[in-house]
Amino acid sequence: MVTMTPADPPTLSHTRSRGLASTVEREVKFTIDPDFRLPSSLGSPQPPRLITSTYYDTPSYNLTHAGITLRYRVERGKRAWQLKLPLCHDRQEVEVIDAHRTPPTTPPASLVQLLVLHLRQQHLIPLVTLHVRRVRVAVRRQRRLIAEVSLDTVSALRDGHVVSRFRELEIEWRKASEQETKDIEHLVRHTGARDHDGRPKLFRALSLPSPASAEPPEVDAPVVDHLRWTLNQHVRWLMAHDPGTRLAAESESLHQMRVATRRLRSVLRAARPILPRDWNESLAKELSWLGECLGPARDLDVQIAYFQEERSRLDTADRAPLAQFITYLRSQRAHVQQAVLSELTSVRYFDLVDRLEQAAHHPPVVEATPTKTLRTLAKREFKKLEKTIRSMGTTPDDAALHAIRIKTKRARYAAELARWAAGKAAARFIKQTGKVQDVLGAYQDSVTAEASIRSFVKQSTSVHAAFVAGRLLERQRHRRERLRKELPGLLKTLLKRGKRAWL
């Protein structure tokens, strides 16, 4: 039995210990009939495997409801603890090998400490043990492994008794193209595979219903229902990516957590007319604090990824100076991660999450007048965006473009709040705001990259480093010029779609 509280802070040394490995999974599951067989044309059969996994969770299934899986797995003599975390639309698997080969008693602290937000005062217990017979097929195209297709026959044991049996099909993607994924999915569907209901193996084993439905409320539902649904989506997204942010093995975890933070702020901003002012401002202030905590780490992640890509494009002789600078950025990122962990283990952070969960369940909406509709809220943000675009001139400076980026985000998130009440026109507007955000985001990244390049020059006094920096600065100027050329057409379409949606 393991209990975690906010007083037990994880450390970066734990998440980067030698016994911990992290990989990203891309997979899709299918429901199959009892007589389903893998098509012989799919690929090369592999030796069958026998897998025993004991799943751990709180008595109220906190991890499972969050899309998180913790299990102790035994396969062909290998014993390991595995933690599976949401990672945007994929999953991140974190593994700790059990070198002692003794019956497990408690999960390792390095994994449990990543789950502190989801465990709080509750304890972990073994819920069920699954015996899986896995028949696998390796799918290759021109000797390149693109997928592994597994047919699992599962027996679930609880207190030594079989409580359920089922079968399911899983495709784990390797390096498959979009067309190759479509071809393989078409083949298994043609053989009889059907869409999966989304329940994890643990839910199926214990005959639990699917987690709470993500379906939006009806179009004519009260405003509070739409607000509650939207807040709930973003709060769940933030919490789902909290463990990965603590781990810091994949930059996308922190990115998605920061996105959820920004979206929550924008939703509260859009809904100000229907929420108590003091309550709204207080919660928005705390979200702003969280965003500021995550911001420096995200900026460094973006720059590290960018310079790694730039390094691969340079001539071999020019790569060494940039490699040294990337090493410097990584050291800065490790330092910033300590600050992130410090804030994510603070009482202030846990209080904020408590408030967000409460807001998602019971937003304190004041009685709305007929004019305070979702469309009205979205229209207000669009009008602010339109005014900013109209006033930017033909050659806006970097500050003006940054202002448009902020207004675009706010208009987008307000539109998402009203999307289900405004129909297809709103959906098209939201899609266009995404395109504008991508361009303006890339532009801002280029501005930040140029500042980093100048810092790179200060880190080295060599002539060679200055030459490489000059090449990189020139690329940034060309990059921004290209983006500036794309922007007018995108903004014109954005205004057109905004008017159709809200005016």
C-alpha positions as CSV (number, residue, x, y, z in Angstrom):
1,M,0.0,0.0,0.0
2,V,1.4,3.4,-1.0
3,T,0.2,6.8,0.0
4,M,1.4,10.0,-1.5
5,T,0.8,13.6,-0.4
6,P,2.0,17.0,-1.8
7,A,4.6,16.9,1.0
8,D,6.5,14.1,-0.9
9,P,8.1,16.0,-3.8
10,P,9.6,14.2,-6.7
11,T,13.1,15.1,-7.8
12,L,14.7,15.3,-11.2
13,S,17.3,12.7,-10.2
14,H,14.5,10.2,-9.7
15,T,13.0,10.7,-13.2
16,R,16.4,10.4,-14.8
17,S,17.7,7.4,-13.0
18,R,19.4,4.6,-14.9
19,G,16.6,2.2,-14.2
20,L,13.9,4.3,-15.9
21,A,13.2,4.2,-19.6
22,S,10.7,6.2,-21.6
23,T,9.2,5.5,-25.0
24,V,6.2,6.9,-27.0
25,E,3.5,4.5,-28.2
26,R,1.2,5.0,-31.2
27,E,-1.5,2.4,-31.1
28,V,-5.1,1.7,-32.0
29,K,-7.4,-1.0,-30.6
30,F,-10.3,-2.9,-32.2
31,T,-13.1,-5.1,-30.9
32,I,-13.3,-8.6,-32.4
33,D,-15.6,-11.6,-32.4
34,P,-14.6,-14.9,-30.7
35,D,-13.8,-16.5,-34.0
36,F,-11.6,-13.7,-35.4
37,R,-8.3,-14.7,-37.0
38,L,-5.4,-12.6,-38.1
39,P,-5.4,-12.4,-41.9
40,S,-2.5,-14.4,-43.4
41,S,-1.6,-11.6,-45.8
42,L,-0.9,-9.2,-43.0
43,G,2.7,-10.0,-42.3
44,S,5.1,-12.4,-40.7
45,P,3.9,-14.4,-37.7
46,Q,6.0,-14.1,-34.5
47,P,6.3,-16.5,-31.6
48,P,3.3,-16.2,-29.2
49,R,3.9,-14.6,-25.9
50,L,2.4,-15.2,-22.4
51,I,2.2,-12.0,-20.3
52,T,1.1,-11.6,-16.7
53,S,0.2,-8.1,-15.6
54,T,-1.0,-6.9,-12.2
55,Y,-2.7,-3.5,-12.4
56,Y,-2.6,-1.0,-9.6
57,D,-4.9,1.9,-8.9
58,T,-6.7,3.7,-6.1
59,P,-9.9,2.1,-4.8
60,S,-11.9,4.8,-6.7
61,Y,-9.9,4.2,-10.0
62,N,-8.3,7.7,-10.0
63,L,-5.5,6.6,-12.5
64,T,-7.8,4.7,-14.9
65,H,-10.3,7.6,-15.1
66,A,-7.4,9.9,-16.0
67,G,-6.2,7.6,-18.8
68,I,-3.2,6.4,-16.7
69,T,-2.1,2.8,-16.3
70,L,0.2,1.4,-13.7
71,R,1.1,-2.3,-13.8
72,Y,3.7,-4.9,-12.8
73,R,4.4,-7.0,-15.9
74,V,6.1,-10.4,-16.2
75,E,7.0,-11.6,-19.7
76,R,9.6,-14.2,-20.7
77,G,11.5,-13.8,-17.4
78,K,11.5,-10.0,-17.6
79,R,9.9,-8.3,-14.7
80,A,9.1,-4.6,-14.8
81,W,6.9,-1.8,-13.5
82,Q,5.2,0.1,-16.4
83,L,3.5,3.4,-16.2
84,K,1.5,4.5,-19.2
85,L,0.7,8.2,-19.5
86,P,-1.4,10.3,-22.0
87,L,0.8,12.2,-24.4
88,C,-1.4,14.4,-26.5
89,H,-3.0,11.7,-28.8
90,D,-0.4,9.1,-28.1
91,R,0.8,7.4,-25.0
92,Q,4.1,7.5,-23.1
93,E,5.4,4.3,-21.5
94,V,7.7,4.7,-18.6
95,E,9.4,1.5,-17.4
96,V,11.5,0.5,-14.4
97,I,13.1,-3.0,-14.5
98,D,12.7,-5.1,-11.4
99,A,16.2,-6.4,-10.8
100,H,15.3,-8.2,-7.5
101,R,12.9,-10.7,-9.1
102,T,10.9,-10.9,-6.0
103,P,7.1,-10.7,-5.7
104,P,6.2,-7.0,-5.9
105,T,4.9,-5.2,-2.8
106,T,4.8,-1.6,-3.8
107,P,5.5,0.4,-7.0
108,P,8.9,2.2,-7.1
109,A,8.9,5.7,-5.7
110,S,10.3,7.0,-9.0
111,L,6.9,6.2,-10.6
112,V,4.6,6.9,-7.7
113,Q,6.0,10.4,-7.2
114,L,5.0,11.2,-10.8
115,L,1.4,10.5,-9.8
116,V,1.3,12.7,-6.7
117,L,-1.5,14.9,-8.3
118,H,-3.7,12.0,-9.0
119,L,-3.1,10.1,-5.8
120,R,-3.3,12.9,-3.2
121,Q,-4.2,11.2,0.1
122,Q,-5.3,7.9,-1.5
123,H,-3.4,4.7,-1.6
124,L,-2.5,2.3,-4.4
125,I,-3.7,-1.3,-4.3
126,P,-3.5,-4.2,-6.7
127,L,-6.9,-4.5,-8.4
128,V,-6.7,-7.3,-10.9
129,T,-4.2,-9.6,-12.6
130,L,-4.4,-10.3,-16.4
131,H,-3.1,-13.3,-18.1
132,V,-2.6,-12.5,-21.8
133,R,-1.8,-14.9,-24.6
134,R,-0.6,-12.7,-27.4
135,V,-0.3,-13.8,-31.0
136,R,1.7,-11.3,-33.0
137,V,2.3,-10.4,-36.6
138,A,5.2,-8.2,-37.8
139,V,4.1,-6.0,-40.7
140,R,6.9,-4.9,-43.0
141,R,7.1,-3.0,-46.2
142,Q,10.4,-3.3,-48.1
143,R,12.0,-4.8,-45.0
144,R,11.0,-1.8,-43.0
145,L,9.0,-2.7,-39.8
146,I,5.9,-0.4,-39.9
147,A,3.6,-2.1,-37.3
148,E,3.1,-4.9,-34.9
149,V,-0.4,-6.4,-34.9
150,S,-1.3,-8.3,-31.7
151,L,-4.3,-10.6,-31.0
152,D,-4.7,-10.8,-27.3
153,T,-6.7,-13.4,-25.4
154,V,-7.2,-12.2,-21.9
155,S,-8.2,-13.9,-18.6
156,A,-8.8,-11.6,-15.7
157,L,-8.2,-12.9,-12.2
158,R,-9.3,-11.4,-8.9
159,D,-8.7,-13.1,-5.6
160,G,-7.5,-16.1,-7.5
161,H,-10.7,-16.5,-9.5
162,V,-11.3,-15.7,-13.2
163,V,-13.8,-12.9,-13.3
164,S,-13.9,-12.3,-17.1
165,R,-12.4,-13.3,-20.4
166,F,-12.2,-11.3,-23.6
167,R,-10.2,-10.8,-26.8
168,E,-9.1,-7.6,-28.5
169,L,-6.9,-6.6,-31.4
170,E,-4.1,-4.0,-31.1
171,I,-2.0,-2.3,-33.8
172,E,1.2,-0.6,-32.5
173,W,2.6,1.7,-35.2
174,R,6.3,2.0,-35.9
175,K,7.4,4.0,-38.9
176,A,4.2,3.8,-41.0
177,S,3.1,6.4,-43.5
178,E,-0.4,7.7,-43.4
179,Q,-1.4,5.6,-46.4
180,E,0.2,2.5,-44.8
181,T,-1.8,3.0,-41.6
182,K,-5.0,3.3,-43.7
183,D,-4.2,0.1,-45.6
184,I,-3.5,-2.0,-42.5
185,E,-6.6,-0.7,-40.7
186,H,-8.7,-1.4,-43.8
187,L,-7.4,-5.0,-44.0
188,V,-8.2,-5.8,-40.3
189,R,-11.6,-4.2,-40.6
190,H,-12.3,-6.2,-43.8
191,T,-11.5,-9.3,-41.7
192,G,-14.1,-8.4,-39.1
193,A,-12.4,-6.0,-36.6
194,R,-14.6,-3.2,-35.4
195,D,-14.2,0.1,-33.6
196,H,-13.1,-0.3,-29.9
197,D,-15.2,1.2,-27.2
198,G,-12.2,3.0,-25.7
199,R,-12.2,1.1,-22.4
200,P,-8.7,0.1,-21.1
201,K,-8.1,-3.6,-20.4
202,L,-8.6,-2.9,-16.7
203,F,-12.1,-1.5,-17.3
204,R,-13.0,-4.5,-19.5
205,A,-11.5,-6.9,-16.9
206,L,-13.7,-5.6,-14.1
207,S,-16.7,-5.0,-16.3
208,L,-16.6,-1.2,-15.6
209,P,-18.5,1.2,-17.8
210,S,-16.6,3.6,-20.0
211,P,-15.2,6.8,-18.3
212,A,-17.5,9.8,-18.3
213,S,-18.7,10.7,-21.8
214,A,-16.9,13.4,-23.6
215,E,-19.9,14.3,-25.7
216,P,-20.8,18.0,-25.6
217,P,-24.2,19.2,-24.3
218,E,-27.1,19.7,-26.7
219,V,-27.0,23.0,-28.7
220,D,-30.0,24.4,-26.7
221,A,-28.6,23.4,-23.3
222,P,-28.1,26.1,-20.7
223,V,-25.0,28.2,-20.9
224,V,-23.7,26.7,-17.7
225,D,-23.7,23.2,-19.2
226,H,-21.5,24.4,-22.1
227,L,-19.2,26.2,-19.7
228,R,-19.0,23.2,-17.4
229,W,-18.2,20.8,-20.3
230,T,-15.5,23.1,-21.7
231,L,-13.8,23.6,-18.4
232,N,-13.9,19.9,-17.7
233,Q,-12.2,19.1,-21.0
234,H,-9.3,21.5,-20.3
235,V,-8.9,20.6,-16.6
236,R,-8.8,16.9,-17.5
237,W,-6.2,17.6,-20.2
238,L,-4.0,19.6,-17.8
239,M,-4.1,16.9,-15.1
240,A,-3.5,14.1,-17.7
241,H,-0.2,15.7,-18.7
242,D,1.0,16.6,-15.2
243,P,2.9,13.3,-14.7
244,G,4.7,13.7,-18.0
245,T,5.6,17.3,-17.2
246,R,7.2,16.1,-13.9
247,L,9.1,13.4,-15.8
248,A,10.4,15.8,-18.5
249,A,11.3,13.0,-20.9
250,E,9.0,14.3,-23.7
251,S,8.6,18.0,-24.2
252,E,5.1,17.5,-25.5
253,S,3.8,16.8,-22.0
254,L,4.7,20.3,-20.7
255,H,3.5,21.8,-24.0
256,Q,0.0,20.3,-23.6
257,M,-0.2,21.2,-20.0
258,R,0.7,24.8,-20.8
259,V,-1.9,24.8,-23.7
260,A,-4.6,23.6,-21.2
261,T,-3.6,26.4,-18.9
262,R,-3.9,29.1,-21.6
263,R,-7.2,27.7,-22.8
264,L,-8.6,27.8,-19.3
265,R,-7.6,31.4,-18.9
266,S,-9.2,32.3,-22.2
267,V,-12.4,30.5,-21.4
268,L,-12.6,32.4,-18.1
269,R,-11.9,35.6,-19.9
270,A,-14.7,34.9,-22.5
271,A,-17.1,34.0,-19.8
272,R,-16.5,37.0,-17.6
273,P,-20.0,38.5,-18.1
274,I,-21.6,35.3,-16.6
275,L,-19.2,34.7,-13.7
276,P,-18.6,36.5,-10.4
277,R,-15.9,39.1,-11.0
278,D,-13.8,38.4,-7.9
279,W,-14.0,34.6,-8.3
280,N,-13.0,34.9,-12.0
281,E,-10.1,37.3,-11.6
282,S,-8.7,35.3,-8.7
283,L,-8.7,32.0,-10.6
284,A,-7.4,33.6,-13.8
285,K,-4.5,35.1,-11.7
286,E,-3.5,31.7,-10.5
287,L,-3.7,30.2,-14.0
288,S,-1.5,33.1,-15.1
289,W,1.0,32.1,-12.4
290,L,1.0,28.5,-13.6
291,G,1.6,29.6,-17.2
292,E,4.5,31.7,-16.1
293,C,6.0,28.7,-14.2
294,L,5.8,26.6,-17.4
295,G,6.8,29.2,-19.9
296,P,10.6,29.3,-19.6
297,A,10.8,25.5,-19.8
298,R,8.6,25.5,-22.9
299,D,10.7,28.2,-24.6
300,L,13.8,26.2,-24.0
301,D,12.2,23.0,-25.4
302,V,11.2,24.9,-28.6
303,Q,14.7,26.3,-29.0
304,I,16.5,23.0,-28.4
305,A,14.3,21.2,-30.9
306,Y,14.8,24.0,-33.4
307,F,18.6,24.1,-33.1
308,Q,18.8,20.3,-33.3
309,E,17.0,20.5,-36.6
310,E,19.2,23.3,-37.8
311,R,22.3,21.4,-36.8
312,S,21.3,18.5,-39.0
313,R,21.1,20.9,-42.0
314,L,24.5,22.3,-41.5
315,D,27.7,21.0,-43.1
316,T,29.5,18.5,-40.9
317,A,32.3,20.9,-40.3
318,D,29.9,23.6,-39.0
319,R,28.0,21.3,-36.5
320,A,30.5,21.3,-33.6
321,P,29.9,24.9,-32.4
322,L,26.1,24.5,-32.5
323,A,26.3,21.2,-30.7
324,Q,28.1,23.0,-27.8
325,F,25.3,25.6,-27.7
326,I,22.6,22.8,-27.6
327,T,24.5,21.3,-24.7
328,Y,24.4,24.7,-23.0
329,L,20.6,25.0,-23.6
330,R,20.0,21.5,-22.2
331,S,21.9,22.5,-19.0
332,Q,19.6,25.5,-18.8
333,R,16.6,23.3,-19.3
334,A,17.6,21.0,-16.5
335,H,18.0,23.9,-14.2
336,V,14.6,25.3,-15.2
337,Q,13.0,21.8,-14.6
338,Q,14.0,22.0,-11.0
339,A,12.0,25.2,-10.7
340,V,9.0,23.6,-12.5
341,L,9.1,20.6,-10.0
342,S,9.3,23.0,-7.1
343,E,6.1,24.8,-8.2
344,L,4.3,21.6,-9.1
345,T,4.8,20.3,-5.6
346,S,3.7,23.5,-3.9
347,V,0.5,23.9,-1.9
348,R,-0.4,26.8,-4.2
349,Y,-0.4,24.4,-7.2
350,F,-2.5,21.8,-5.5
351,D,-5.0,24.4,-4.3
352,L,-5.3,25.7,-7.9
353,V,-6.1,22.2,-9.2
354,D,-8.7,21.8,-6.5
355,R,-10.3,25.0,-7.5
356,L,-10.2,24.1,-11.2
357,E,-11.9,20.7,-10.5
358,Q,-14.5,22.5,-8.5
359,A,-15.1,25.0,-11.2
360,A,-15.4,22.3,-13.8
361,H,-18.1,20.5,-11.8
362,H,-20.0,23.6,-10.4
363,P,-19.0,26.8,-12.2
364,P,-20.6,29.7,-10.2
365,V,-22.6,31.1,-13.2
366,V,-24.7,34.2,-12.3
367,E,-28.1,34.4,-13.8
368,A,-27.5,35.1,-17.5
369,T,-29.6,37.8,-19.3
370,P,-30.8,37.0,-22.8
371,T,-27.8,39.0,-24.2
372,K,-25.2,37.0,-22.4
373,T,-25.3,34.0,-24.7
374,L,-22.4,31.9,-25.9
375,R,-22.6,33.5,-29.3
376,T,-22.4,37.0,-27.7
377,L,-19.3,36.1,-25.8
378,A,-17.6,34.7,-28.9
379,K,-18.7,37.7,-30.9
380,R,-17.2,40.1,-28.4
381,E,-13.7,38.4,-28.7
382,F,-13.9,38.3,-32.5
383,K,-14.7,42.0,-32.6
384,K,-11.6,42.8,-30.5
385,L,-9.5,40.6,-32.9
386,E,-11.0,42.3,-36.0
387,K,-10.2,45.8,-34.5
388,T,-6.6,44.8,-33.9
389,I,-6.1,43.4,-37.4
390,R,-7.6,46.5,-39.0
391,S,-5.3,48.7,-37.1
392,M,-2.0,46.8,-37.7
393,G,-1.1,48.6,-41.0
394,T,0.6,47.1,-44.0
395,T,4.0,46.5,-42.3
396,P,3.2,45.5,-38.6
397,D,6.2,45.2,-36.3
398,D,6.9,42.2,-34.1
399,A,4.9,43.7,-31.2
400,A,1.8,44.2,-33.4
401,L,2.0,40.6,-34.7
402,H,2.3,39.3,-31.1
403,A,-0.8,41.3,-30.2
404,I,-2.7,39.7,-33.0
405,R,-1.5,36.3,-31.9
406,I,-2.9,36.9,-28.4
407,K,-6.3,38.2,-29.7
408,T,-6.5,35.2,-32.1
409,K,-6.1,32.8,-29.2
410,R,-8.7,34.5,-27.2
411,A,-11.1,34.6,-30.1
412,R,-10.5,30.9,-30.8
413,Y,-11.1,29.7,-27.3
414,A,-14.2,31.8,-26.9
415,A,-15.4,30.3,-30.2
416,E,-14.7,26.8,-28.9
417,L,-16.9,27.6,-25.9
418,A,-19.8,28.5,-28.3
419,R,-19.0,26.0,-31.0
420,W,-21.7,23.5,-30.3
421,A,-24.3,26.3,-30.3
422,A,-23.1,28.0,-33.5
423,G,-22.7,25.2,-35.9
424,K,-20.4,24.7,-38.9
425,A,-19.6,28.4,-39.4
426,A,-18.0,28.4,-35.9
427,A,-16.1,25.2,-36.7
428,R,-14.6,26.8,-39.9
429,F,-13.7,29.9,-38.0
430,I,-11.9,27.8,-35.3
431,K,-10.0,25.9,-37.9
432,Q,-8.8,29.1,-39.5
433,T,-7.7,30.6,-36.2
434,G,-5.5,27.5,-35.8
435,K,-3.8,28.2,-39.1
436,V,-3.2,31.8,-38.1
437,Q,-1.9,30.7,-34.7
438,D,0.6,28.3,-36.4
439,V,2.1,31.0,-38.6
440,L,2.2,33.6,-35.8
441,G,3.6,31.0,-33.4
442,A,6.3,30.1,-35.9
443,Y,7.1,33.8,-36.3
444,Q,7.4,34.3,-32.5
445,D,9.6,31.2,-32.3
446,S,11.9,32.8,-35.0
447,V,12.2,36.0,-33.0
448,T,13.1,33.9,-29.9
449,A,15.5,31.8,-32.0
450,E,17.3,35.0,-33.2
451,A,17.8,36.1,-29.5
452,S,19.2,32.6,-28.7
453,I,21.6,32.8,-31.7
454,R,23.0,36.1,-30.4
455,S,23.4,34.4,-27.0
456,F,25.1,31.6,-28.8
457,V,27.7,34.1,-30.2
458,K,28.3,35.4,-26.7
459,Q,29.0,31.8,-25.5
460,S,31.9,31.4,-28.0
461,T,34.6,33.8,-29.2
462,S,35.7,31.6,-32.1
463,V,35.5,33.0,-35.7
464,H,33.9,29.7,-36.8
465,A,31.1,30.0,-34.3
466,A,30.4,33.6,-35.5
467,F,30.3,32.3,-39.1
468,V,27.8,29.6,-38.1
469,A,25.7,32.2,-36.2
470,G,25.6,34.5,-39.2
471,R,24.2,31.7,-41.4
472,L,21.6,30.9,-38.8
473,L,20.6,34.6,-38.4
474,E,20.1,34.8,-42.2
475,R,17.9,31.8,-42.1
476,Q,15.7,33.4,-39.4
477,R,15.3,36.6,-41.5
478,H,14.2,34.5,-44.5
479,R,11.9,32.5,-42.3
480,R,10.1,35.6,-41.0
481,E,9.8,37.1,-44.5
482,R,8.2,33.9,-45.7
483,L,5.7,33.9,-42.8
484,R,4.9,37.6,-43.3
485,K,3.9,36.8,-46.9
486,E,1.6,34.0,-45.8
487,L,-0.1,36.1,-43.1
488,P,-2.3,38.6,-45.1
489,G,-4.2,35.9,-46.9
490,L,-4.8,33.9,-43.8
491,L,-6.0,37.0,-41.9
492,K,-8.4,38.0,-44.7
493,T,-9.9,34.5,-44.6
494,L,-10.1,34.7,-40.8
495,L,-12.1,37.9,-40.9
496,K,-14.4,36.5,-43.5
497,R,-15.1,33.4,-41.6
498,G,-15.5,35.3,-38.3
499,K,-18.1,37.5,-39.8
500,R,-20.1,34.6,-41.1
501,A,-19.9,32.9,-37.7
502,W,-20.7,35.8,-35.4
503,L,-22.0,38.8,-37.2
